């Protein structure tokens, strides 16, 4: 096999990483501004206008969605793995700080209400993720700060706010011109900030951003301890359920499997449709009517699952949420929310408690009827970030009796497809270990195609597991694409490193071609495209999968669940 890995493409990226890791060795605070030059030199595909005077709104929105709202007031971000680490550093009351979250990234954050944000990190991947996000946010904040004051836009915003009336289309166009952003970018800010748009822009105008960062501990042992405590919490909450039973390990999300086996959304179709009928915007109701009239190909089941999430998030439907949880318990689902370590929730699904009549109609009911004597469970986790995948799978395999299958479903960027496509790799280059893994993916296109309505299924693909979403540039992607790599994600490589250690009596190698063809383990990796980096400026900050992302999400979940049911009933 020709293993021409284009290392030269990542020189600027490696310089950036070396810079922030060397600074993080300091026991004190480091300034994010000291990273701006190497960040800009990297020419990240998520920050293509870092050097420009005008704002890179794609990068700003991407960063904003992956930081908690209080970030506007934060000066110092402190990184640590556990309460004990923060305690040793003198931050004795972190557990009493306000817990905050980001809409686009799962991570445990605690805010002191003044200027300090504590972030719990699970692996080095959190560092590789968070530092570029903070750097991009600071760069773009300061561009907006300059433009708001220089153009007079801040003064006009104050006038509009005092007036109390909504801004006119002409006023919005003028403000967008002042900030050197498009009207669509302005609309994006309105969408994510809502009524807080003017106050947030005035906060930006009030002063430049100067983040400081402090890493409290970063040894491999610290990360292992955090993962071990995450598992101990799960064992306490679900130990009697998972016990010494055979396990199908799934890394996906916490909604698709539950919806497919509980039947709650399908049983409450009328209430869900009445709910969307009362919404001010009727887009969802029109979509439902089009599905019923067979004017569109969309799945009614997927649609109801999407509405159910909105329905249960409504504060007026708390009782319905409790009823939903009770119904899930009846079909053998135990939900374990993450503790104060890794922000990774887990579910244990007992296969012998599934009720055929409640299953999604696309699943084979005859298999479920033969599961009464099965003692196997599905252990499903909310997919982790990067290297945390290796740590979690390693921890799980050390603590369960038998692993019968390992399946990973996750988001990816595609270099040859479209948003909504499903990608099935059988070659993975892992940036962490520098290994190229060759393996038999248990899934092929025909396993997904029956459930996928809008996208295409691309199997026999080559994937690269990168260290971070910002840590790629166009040259990097072009050189990998030339070598046939089309699938960019973050977890497959770490999972394959763990699978190697499950199968062989030594630690995974480094910088080798690793053939896993003869591993006696059912393993499958399915990625759905949510990003097309070759579309200039298009990334997860500007394109949200939203309702249409349900199509590949449920197509892949159905394929995994179908495989587990068939294998378990086969004996």
N, C-alpha and C positions, 0 to 999 in steps of 0.2 A: 504494500500500500504506500502510495506517495504521501508523505506526511509533511507537506510544505506549509508550516505554520508561519504566517507573516508577522514575526515579532517586530520588525522595523516599523510597522504601522502603529505600534503602541508606545513609541519612545516618549512622546509628549505626555501620554496618559501615565506612564510609569514615573516620569519626573514629578508629576503632580502628586501621585500617591506617596512617593518617597519624601516629598516635601512635607505633606501633612503628618505622615507617621513619624518623621524625625522631630517635628515640632511637638507632637503629642507626648514625646518622651519626657517633656518638661513636667515638673510637679505642679507648676502654677498655671495661670491662664495663658492661652495663646489668642492672638487676634486674627479673626477671619480675614482682615484686610491684607495680612501677609501672604495669603494664598491667592489673591485675586489675579496676579500676573500669571502664575502657572496654570490657574483655572482657565483663563482666557486663551493662553497659548495652546491648550489642549484642543480647542475648536470642537467642543462636544456637539454631537448631533442634536442634543436637547437644548443647546445654548449657542445657536449658530450666529447670533448677533451680540455676543458678549462684549466685543470691542466697540460696537457701534455707539454713537451718541444717543440714538433713539432707543426707546425701550424694546426689549425682546419679550413681547407679551406671552408668547408660548412658554418660555422659560419661567417667567414670573408666575403665570397661572399654575404651571406644573408644580412649582415650589410651594406656592400658597396652599394648594390643595393637600400637600403632604406635610404641612406644619399646622399646629393648633392655632386657633384664632388669637390667643393671647400673645403670639409671637411678635405682634406689633409693639408690645410693651417690654419685651424681653431684651436684656443686654447679655446675660451670661447663660450658656447652656452647659449643664454638667452631665457627663455620661458615666454610667455605672451599671453593673450587672445585677445587683441585689441590694436589699435594705442594709445588709451588713457592710457592704462596700461604702454606701453613703454615710453610714453611722461612723465608720472608722475615719472618714474624711471630715468629721465634725458636723455633718448635716443630719442632726439627730431627729428632726421632726418632719422629714420628707413624707412619712406616711400620713401626716395630718395636712399636707398641702392639698390644693384643689386638683383632682384628677381631670385632665383635659385630653382631647383626642383630635386627630386630624382626619378629615373626610376621606383622604386618598391613601393613607398609609397606616397600618396597624402597628402601634408602638405604645408602650406605657409611658405617659408623660404626667408629671406633677408640677404645678405652678405655685410659687410662693405668694402670688398676689401682688408682687412688686416688680422685680426685674430678673428673677432666676427661674429657669426651667430645668427640671431634672428629667433625663431621658434614660429609661432602662434599655440596655442593649443586649442582644442575644449572641452576637458573633461579630467578627471583623466586618461582615457585610453591612451591619448597621452603621459602622463608621464610614465605609465606602459609599453608603447611601446618603447619610445625613450631612456630611461635610460639604459635598458639592451642592446639595439643596440649600444649605445655609449661605454658601458663597454666592450662588446664583441669586438668591433672594436679596442679599445685601447689595449686589451690583445693580439689580434692577430697581430696588427701592431708591437708591441714591440717584439714579437717572431720573426717576419720577419726581424726586424731591427737587432736583435742579430745575426741571421743566415747569413744575407747579409754581415755583416762585418767580422764575425768570419771565414766564409768559403772562403772568397775572391771573392764571387760572385759579390759584388758591383764593385770591381776593374775590373772584366771581363766585366761586363755590360757597364762600362765606355769605355772600349776598343772597344767593339762591336758598341757602339753608335758613337764613333769617326770614326770608319771604314766606317760607312754609308751603308754597305751591310746588307741584312737580315741575321739573325742567322741561322746556319745549324741545322739539326735535332739532330746531336751529341752535339752541343753547348746547345740547348734547354734541352736536356736530362741531361747534366751536371748541368745546372742551377737548374733544378727541383730537382736533387739529393742534391745539395748544400742547397736548401731550405727545404728539407725533405718533398716534396710534390710529388704527382703522376704526370705523364705526362698528364692525363686527367684534373687534377687541373690546370696545366700550360695552357692547351688549354682553360679552362674556363676563366682564367685571360686574355688570348689573345682575347677571344671573347668579354668580357665586356669592356676591355680597348683599344683594337686595337693598333694603332700606339703609344699610350701613355703608353704602358706596361713598357718599359725600363725607361722612365722618371719617372713614378709613383714609380717603385721599387727603383730608385735612390733617390727619395724624402723620401721614407721610410727609406732607409739606412742613410740618412743625419741626422736623429735625432729621439729620442724616442717621443712617443705621450703622452701628459699629458693634458687631457681635464679638463676644469673647467665648472661648470654649475651654473646657477642662475635662480631661479623661482621668477618672479616678483609679481604674485598674484595667489592664488589658491583656493579662496572661491567659494562655489556653486553659489553665486550671480554673480561672475565674468563670470562663464561659461554660466549662464542663459542670461546675457547681450549680450554675444557674439552670442548666438543662436538667440536671439531676433533681433539683428542687421542683422544677416544673412537673417532672414525672411523679415525684412523691405526692404532689398535690392531687394528680389524677388518680393515683393508686388509692389515696384516702377516700376520694369521692366515688370512685367506680371500681374499687378493688374486688368487691364481691361479684361484680358483673363480668369483669374481664378475666379475673382469676387465672387459672391454668388452662384457659381455653385457646384453641387455634385462632389465629388472627389474620384477617385480610387488612393490610395497612393501606390506607388511602389518604393522599394529600390533595385536598380540593378546596372546598368552602363549607360553610355551615348551613347552607339553605337547600342545595339541590337534592342531596340524598334524602334529607328529611321530607321534603315535599313529595318526592317520588314514591315514598313508601307509607307516608302517614295518611294520605287521602283527604286531609283537612280542607285544602283549597277547593278540591273538586266537589266535596260535600256541601260547601258553603258558597257555591257559585252565585246564587241569587243575592245574598248579602253583599258580596264583593261587587257585583254589577250595580246594585243600588247605591253603593258607596261612590263609585266613580261617576254615577249619574248626577250626584250632588256636587261634583267638583266644578269650580268656575270654568276651567278649560275642559272641553269635551273631546279632546283628541283620543283619549283612551276609550271612551264610549263608542266613538266612531270606528275605532279599530276593532272592538269587540263585535259590533254590528257587521263589519265587513267580513270578519272571520265566520260568523254565523251564516252569512249569505254566500260564503265560499268565494268571495271576491278577491281575497288574498290567501296566500298559502300558509300563513302563520299558524302555529300550533295553539289551539285553545288552551291546552294544559299549561304551556309555557306562559301564556298571557295571564292566566289566573294566578300562577305562582308569582309573577311580577306584581300584580295588584295586591296580593296577599301581604307582601313585604310592606307596601305603603299603608295598607289597612292596619296592620299590627303596630306600625310606627306611630299611628295617630293616637294622641293621649286619650281620646274619647273611647278607644277600643281596648282598654286595659283588660277588661273581663274576657274579651275574645282571645287575647293573647294567652291568658291563663288556661282557657279551655283548649286552645291549640296545644299547649305544653302537656296537658293531661292526656289528650288524644295521642300525642307522640309517645308518651310513656306506655300506653296500652299496646303499642306495636313494638315494644322493646328498645326504645331509644333513651339512652342516658346521656344528658348534656352536662359537660363539665366546663365551666367558664375558667379562663386562665387566672392564675393568681398574680402576684407582684413580680414575676420573673419574665418569662417569655409571653408575649401577647399572642398566644396561639390557643384558641379554644379547641375542645375535642368532643367527639361524640362516639359512644359505643352503641352499636346496633346489633341486637341479638337476633340472629337469623331464624331461630325456631319460634320467635314470637310474631313474625310478620303475618299479617292478615291478607290473604289473596284479594278479597273484595275491595280493599282500600288502595291497592297498588295503582300506579299510573297505568292506563290501559295499554301503553306501548311496551310494558314489561310482560314476560311470559308467566302467567298465573300458575300454570301447571307445575313449574319448577318449585314455586313457593309451597305448594301443598305437600311436597316431598321433603320439606325441611324440618319436620317436627322432631326428628331424632338428631338433628345437627346441634353440636355444641359450639360451633364457630361463631365468631363475632366480626363485624366490620369495625375497625378502629379508624375513624375519619378525623383528620385534623384540618384546621384552617391553615392553608398553605403558608409555610414560613418564608423568610427572606434569605436567599443565598445560602451561606455556610451553615446557618441554623438548621437547614434540612439534613445535612450530614450528622450534626450533633443529635437531633431528635430521633432520626431513624436508628442511629447507633444505640441510643439510650433505650428505645422501645425494644429492639431485638435482644438486648441484654436482660430485659425484665419480663418478657412474655415466653410462654412455653414453646410455641411454634408459629412461624410466619408462613402462611400459605400463599401469599401473593403480595406484591408491592405495586401500587398504581399511583401515578402522579398526574394531576390535571392542573394546568396553569396557563397564565397569560404569556404571550410572547410577541416579539416584533418579527414581522416577515419581510424578507427582501425580495421575494418573488410572488407573493400572493396579495390578497386584499383583506381588509378588516372583516372579520367574521369567518375566515377560513380556518380549518382545523389542520394542524401540522403533526405528522407522526414521524419522529426521527428514529433511525437505527444506528447512527453515528453521532457521538457527542464529544466535542473538544471542551475540556474543563479548564478554565483559566486559573483556578485555584491550584490544582495538582499538576497542570500542564499535561495531563494525560489525554489521549484520544481513546475513547471507549467505543468498542464495537460490540453490539449485542442484538439479540433477537427481541424486538418489540412485539409483545403478544397481540398487538392490535394492527389491523390493516384498514385500508380505506373502506372495505365492504362492511366493517363493523360499525362505522360511523354514518355512512351515507344514508341508511334508511331513516335516520333521525334528523339529519341536517337539511333545513329547508332552503336557506339562502346562499350559504357559502359553498366552497369546494373543499374536498379532502385531499391533502397532499401527503402521501406516505413515502417511505424510503428516502427521507430527507436527512440532511446533516445539520446538527444544531451546535451552537456554541453557548456555553454557560459563562456569562460575563460576571465581573466582580461588582458592577453597579450600573444603573441605568444611565447616569451621566458619563460613565467612563468608556465612551465610544465616540469615534468621530467618523467623518465620511470616508477618509482614507483607510481607516481600520476596517470599515464595513465593505468597502470596495475590494480590498485585498482578500478578505475572507470569502466574499461572494465569488471571486475569481477561483477560489479553491473549492467551490461547490457548497459552501455553508449558506443556508437560507433562513435559519430559525435562531433567533437571539432571545435567550431567557436566562434565568439565574439559578434554578434548582436542580436540573437533571444531572449535571456533573457531580455536585455534592451527594445526591442520592446514589449515583452509581459508585462513588467511592465507598459509601457505606455498604452497598450490595457486595462489592469486592470483599470487604472484610467479613461479611456474613458467610461468604463462600470459601475463603482461603484463610490459612492459619497465619497470616501476617498482615501488617498495615498496608494500605493501598500504596502502590509505587508512585514515583514522580517522573514526569516527562517521558512516558512510555506509550506505546500502543498496547492497550489492554483488551484482550479478547474475552468476552463474557458469554460466548455462545453456548458453553457447556454448563453454565450455572443451573443448578436444579432448583429453580425458583421462577414462578410466573411473574413477570415484570412488564409493565406497560407505561408508556409516557405519551400523553396527549396534550398538545398545546393549541390554544385558540388565539388567533391574531387580533390584537387590540391596538396595534401600532404598525405603521408603514414608514420607517425612517427615510426611505428614498423620496417620499412625498415631502417636499421642503417645508419645514416649519410645522408639520403635522406630527403630533405626539399625543400622549395620553392626557396632556393638559388641554389640548384643543379639541380632541374627539373623545366623547364619552360613549362607551358601548351601550349603556342604558338598556332600554327595552329590547333593542335588536341584538344586544349581547347575550340575551337569553337563549338564542338559537344554538350557537356553538357550546355554550355552557351546559345546557341540558342534553345536547346530542352526545357530548363526551361522558357526562354522568350516566346516561342511560346505557352507553356501551360498557362502562366499567361495571355497573350493577348487573347488567345482563350476563357478563362474563363470570362474575362471582357466583351468581345463582346457578348457572349451568355447571360450573366446576364443583360446587358444593353438592349438588344433587347427583352428580356423576360418581361421587364417592372418592 
